[in-house]
Amino acid sequence: MTGAEQLPPATSTRHRHLFDLKDWSKDDVTALFETADVMGEVMQRTIKKVPALQGFTVGLLFFEDSTRTRLSFDRAARAQSADVITFSSGGSSLSKGESLRDTIETIDAMQADLYVIRHPAAGAPEQISRWTDAAIVNAGDGRRAHPTQALLDAYTFSRSYQGAEPRDFSGKKLAIIGDIVHSRVARSNAILWRELGAEVTLCGPRTLLPDELAAEGVTVTNDLNEAAEGAHALMALRLQQERMAAGLLPSLAEYRQRYQLKSEHLELADPHALVMHPGPMNRDVEIEGTLADSERSVILDQVRNGVPIRMAVLYSLLVGRR
Ligand code: CP
């Protein structure tokens, strides 16, 4: 059995690209999660490979460092028998003065069907889409969006939460703690979890909390105890320590004392609350190391679920577009 016959019908999405989640409805996300369930079964098999994307070529274009996102998209493409071409800005001809447009047009001459793009500039994936006919998936652009991270985070919650009705996000509360202002993960999760019906609370020091998010229907607080109270998921974000130099934080010791996610905060949360972190994490800075390793932590499940979610995204955009 190849497994191809168990894949969902090719009618999974109305989207051409995945730039951010602003135009993804709850139904779109539910359909993607159902596809990811099938892909997850594929990844449980002895032979973790199906021919679903045979003949397609996926380009992984990373203009910024990555471990999880780059490797899991690579795994997701190869597990579906796609060919993969990879580009990293380090070691490329960008250092010789080649422009972004010339770089993209050069890669595109090698004929990929879809590009996964990480770039430090917000909006780079949309800009690149004007220079190619291929589908585009945003793998993180500046501080703006990281849609597949948010999808795998919500998917992990829906699979791991042991309390009532894990797949129903209404009445659930997600608390995101840390460096919110620089975080594309916080923005994408806020949009997605609210679309799914959850409440979202963002917590951090005043200098790391953007005012504009309060206007988008999320709760904003500087008090970690208040954020943790009754939360069903507690998500710590990496403290981007380069911000310390910019004077946005008084001291690392004070940050740890006021904003490090600790087991005492879990005690204030829902009895089944999950501990999450998108990675990479600074142990014992934004999250207590023992909490990151605890039974309530799903940090490695987030990484594991990144593969079926990204398989579903590739499959939906390449095969399942209505
Ligand atoms: N969460 C995340 O995007 O991790 P990487 O930077 O390692 O891809």
Residues whose N, C-alpha, C, O or C-beta is under 5 A from the ligand:
A	BS01	CP	D65 S66 T67 R68 T69 R70 P278 G279 P280
